[in-house]
């Protein structure tokens, strides 16, 4: 066993919690040091995480401390939101983490952690596949919201190479499609005017009424649009989800959070607990099949609106992963967005979860 996790909670954000989390992980491996540590802190640390980072480095005897602050964190042991807590995953042996450099990324897949103000389309649009989460404090403006090499990143992001591992990564949207794919036939900026020549709001209302089995107001916080370049992609679940901002009764248009293009395909979907649980099981099973063996560790990044807040105070996604993979080291956080490759394009997601399963055999 080369990888383990540790979790420490307390009444205040102290450096001691970071030492405890790292030490708890090291004790599981019966070793006194690690070559690298993935360290996640709750937002109670966001204004001044430097002492916790240094404490983790001292306990693990390494400066390869990589991580971020986030509204909530978790390991395979438990999850914490709105409290002082530290989650650590320690790496030993040949398996390690290393910050990528622009001229020498050294990988086809990069673990990516970023504050909201560091995200941009140019940075995402690279050939190297990226996965991870959008972190930081509640506003994403914390002075050390993201760190690598044992110190804060002034750019608000870091990209990490996972050495001597094989991995498989995929998003889990957890949506129930309530309409079949239809081509977007007219748009105006972020407004979808018509779908298959039908007014977009009329199309959405009809899909919602069919689910409710009676006419009722559309709950825009609960429904979403999903889109792709081909109808078959949506049917396979290979789509991009997009929040709905509002419906325009006068124009019968629907305003989305993302800008689509005419000719793309769109379906309406609803956020649904049962669908989300089925999807996380399906995603985990497919990733395990891709690996061809039981994974050695997992990295999991969940939307803050997908975790315990979605499941009435329980994180059913995490519980299912622990059931599927008993004793598997798992670490992650609840963030402000998720990053995953979809059809080879790095995509910023909402209300989703991104799962990565990894084995410690060299690629």
N, C-alpha and C positions, 0 to 999 in steps of 0.2 A: 504494500500500500504506500503510495507516494504523495497522496493528496488528502487533506482533511479540512474540516471547517470548525470554527469556534464562534460562539455567540456570547456576548456579555451585555447585561442591562443594569441600569442604575437610576438613581434619582437625579443625578446631575451629569453633565457632559464633561467627564474628566479623562485625563490621559490614562489613568489606571484601567478604565474599561477597555481601551485598545490593547493594553498589555494582557489583560485577562482573556480577551477573545483570541489573541494570537497564541497565548500559552495553552489555552484549552485545545486548540487545534494541534499544536506541537505534541501535547501529551498523548493524543490519539495515535500519533506516529512514533511515539517513544524516541523522540529526537530533541535536540536542543537548539536547532537552527533550521532555517529554510533558505532556499535560494531566491524566492520571491513570494510576495503576499498580495492578494487581492483584498482590499480593505474598503468596506462601505460603512459610512457613518450616517446616523439619522441627522435631520436638519438642526437638532439641538447643538451640533458641532459646527454648523455652517459658517458662523461668523469668525471662528478661530480654531480650525482643525489642526494647526501645525503641531501642537503639543501631542495630540493623539497619534499623528503620523510618526513623529520622532519616537514615541513610546513603542509603537508597533515595530519600527525598524530596530530598536535596541533589543526588544524581546526576541525577534526572529534572527538577529545578527545579519541583516541585509538591508541595503538601501533601495532594493527593488520593491518599493511599496507603491502600489498602483490602485487607484479607486476614485471615489467621489462621495459627496454627501447627497442625501435623497430624503424625501418625505417619509419613506418607510423602507426597512431592510428585512431580509430574511435569510435563513439557512435551512438545511434539512431538519434542524432542531425546532425552530419556531419563527414567528414573524413579529415585528414591532413597528407600530406607527404612532406618531405623536408622543415620543418618549426618548430618553437618552439611551442609545444602544449602539453596539459595534458588531459587525459581522466580518469574519476573516476567513479566507481560504488560503492555506499555506501549500506551497509547492516544494517538493524535494526531489532528489535524484536528477535524472536528465530532463524531466518535465519542468519548464520554467516560463516565466513571462518576461517580455522585454519591450520597451517602448520602440515603436517603429520610427524611422527617420524618413524625410521626404525623398531622399536619394537612394535609400536602401531599405524598403519596407519588409523584405525577406519573407513574404507570405502571400498566399492567395486569399486568405481570410483574416480579417483584423477585428479584434474586439475593440469596440468604439464606445467611449464615454464622452458625453458632451453636455455643456450647459445650454439652455435654450438660445441664448444670444450668440452662440458659436455655430449654429446650424445655418447652412446655406446650400443652394442647389449645386453650385460649382463643386463644393467640397464633397457632396454626396455622389456626384456623377463621375466616378472613377471606375476603371476596369477591375480593381481589387474589391472583392466583396467585403462588406462591413456588416457587423451585427452588434447590438448592444442597446443602450438606453440613454435617454435625455434626463439629466440629473440636476444637481445643484440644490439650493434651498428652495423654498416655496416659489420664489420669484426668479430663480436661476441666476441671481446676481451676486451670490456669495463670493468673497475674495479668494477662497481656495476650494471652490465647488468641485474641481477636478484636479487630481494630482498624479504625478508619475515620478519615478526616480526619487521618491521620498520628499518631494516638494510640490507646491502648487503650480498649475499650468496657467501661465498668463494668457494663453489663447483660449482657455475655457474648454479644451478638449484634449483627449489623448487617444492614440491608436496603438494597440498592443498586439504583438506577435506571440502566439502560443507555440513554444518550441516542443518538438518531439511528441506531437499529438495528432490524431486524426479526428476530425469533427464533422458533424452534420447539423445544420441550422435551418430553422423554418419558423415563420410566424404562425400564431394561432389566433384567428379573428373571433371565433366564438359567436358568429352571427347566424341567424336563421333567415334565409332568403325568402322574401314574401312575393316576389314577382320574377318572371323569367327574363333573361337578358333581352334588352331592346336597344336599338341603335339611337344614339343621340343625334337628332336631326337639326337642331338650331340652338345656339348658345349666344349669350351676350356677356362677356367677361366671366364672372362667377355665377351668373344666372343661367340655369337650364330652362330654355323656353319650351322646347318640344322634344318628346321621345317617341320615335316611330310616328312622327307627325301628330302626336297627341299632346295636348298641353301637359307640361310636366307635373303641375300640382294636381291635375285631374288624375293622372296616372298614379301618383303617390297616394292620393286619397282612396282610390279604388283598391289598391293593394292593401292599405291599412284596414279598410272596411271589410275586406274579405277575411282578414285574420280575425277581426273582432266579431265578425258575423252580423254586424249591424253598423249603421253610420255613427261615427264618433269623431271628435277632434283628434288631430294628429299630434302625438307627443314627440315633438322634435328632438327632445333629449334622449329618446329611446330608439328612434329610427335612424338609419344611415343609408347613404348611397354606396354601392360598390361598383367599380368600373375596371375595364380592361380593354385591350385592343381587339380582342376576339371574344365572341360569345362563348366558345368552348373553354376559354380560360376561366371565365366566371363559373361555369358549370363544374370545373375541376377544383374550384376553390382557390385558384391562382389569380386573385384580384387585389385591388387596392381599396381599402375602406375609406370613406370620407364623411365627416360629420355634416349634418344639414343645419344651416344657419337659420333659415326661415322660409316660409311660403308666402308668395305674393298673390293675394286673392284677386286683385285687379288684373294683373298681367297673367295670372295662372302659371307663374314661373316658380322655380325652386332655387334658392341661393345656397351654394355649397361652400365649404371651407377651402376646397381646392379648385383649380381651374382646369376643366376638361377641354377636349377638342371635339369638334363635330366629326362623326364617324366612329367614335369610340362606343363601346357597349356598356350599358348600365342596368343594374338591378337594384330594387329597394330591399332593405334588410332591417331586421329588428334585433336589438341586443337581448339575448335570451340566456338564462342561466343553464338550462338543460343543454342547449346547443353548445354553449361554451365548454361545458364539461365533456361532452362527447368529442368536441374538436380537440381539446388538449390531449385526450387519450389517443385519438387518431394521429395527431401530430407526433406524439412521443413514440408511438408504435412504428410509424413510418421512418422516423429518424434512427431508431434502433435497428430497423431492417437495413437501412443504408450503411450503418456501421458494420453490420454483420456479426456483432457480439454485444455482450452487456457493457454499457458504458462505465468508465471509471469516475467521471464527475460530470456535473451539469451546471451550466450558467443559464439563468432564467431572468428575464426582464419583463415586468408586468406594468401595465398602466395603473396609476393610482385608482382610476375608476373601474378597474377590472378585478382588483384583489378583494380584501375583506369588505370594502364598502359596497361592492357589487353582490357579494354572497352573504349579506346580512350578518356581518361580524365574523365570518369564517373564510379562510382562503381555501376554497375547494380545489383550485388549480394545484396549489402546492400539496394539498393532502393527496390528490390523485397521483402526482408524481412520486410521492413517498410510498404509495401503495404499489405502483408499477415497478419502482426500483428501490426496494428496501436497502437501507444502509448506504445509499448512494450519496456522496457529498454534493450538496446543492447550495448555491449562493446566488443572490440577486437583490434587486431593489424595485420598489414601486416608484415610477418616474412620471415625467411630463410628456413622454413620447417614446416610441420604440423604433429601432432601426433594424432592418432585415433586407436581404436581397430577394427580390421577386422578379422572376424571369431575367435574372442577371443584372437587374437595376437596383441599386441601393435605394431603399424607400423609407421615408419617415411615416410612421403609422400612429393612429390614435385608437384608444380603447382596445388595444390588442396585447398579446403576450408574445415574446420571442424566446424560443427554447433552443439551446445548443447542447448536444450530447457529445462527449469526447472520450476517446480511449488514449491510453498513454503509450501506445506503440508508435514508433516513428513512422511518418508517412512514406 
